[in-house]
């Protein structure tokens, strides 16, 4: 365990951490396909509906939200990566710098977790409101009361987008956790069980990567 902790985990942590946070964008890119296949009313379906219906304000709102969360994930990865590299530095100034970076990273992670938790909770709380129809306010433009406007049934598109984002985030985080566990198990097996196991696992990974995701989703559907 000492060898694995000091040499194995320490060396694989940086690229794994970078890829994991950089894959935040897949929460939105993959949610479009997943929601279409499994009929989840998430942000992906809202984006497709807005695109087909020419709903520019809704598309702009979804783009802003998606870009902000993708940026936050990449920015967090950069901070964590830099903080891990600075652990090799020596001296009092380096230690102070390292401590300041750790505090900044801890604050950023706390804000990120709170933001995701708030969106997930808000999506559950506002679920009924997202389905409420009122034909007296249909097709309203964006305003202070309705930041994304309303659709042809008078539904608040900001609330609907928030509810869809909540579903997309939960799906994305669940799949990210599952993929991280699977990757850790396969990596440990490849490292400990010899070249044959390593070659088999590598072949399976190449097979999965080489298969277009859209074909797999069509097959599942």
Secondary structure, 3 states (H helix, E strand, C coil): CHHHHHHHHHHHHHHHHHHHHHHHHHHHHHHHHHHHHHCCCCHHHHHHHHHHHCCHHHHHHHHHHHHHHHHHHHHHHHHHHHHHHHHHCCCHHHHHHHHHHHHHHHHHHHHHHHHHHHHHHHHHHCHHHHHCCCHHHCCCCCCCCCCCCECCCCCEHHHHHHHHHHHHHHHHHHHHHHHHHHHHHHHHHHHHCCHHHHHHHHHHHHHHHHCCHHHHHHHHC
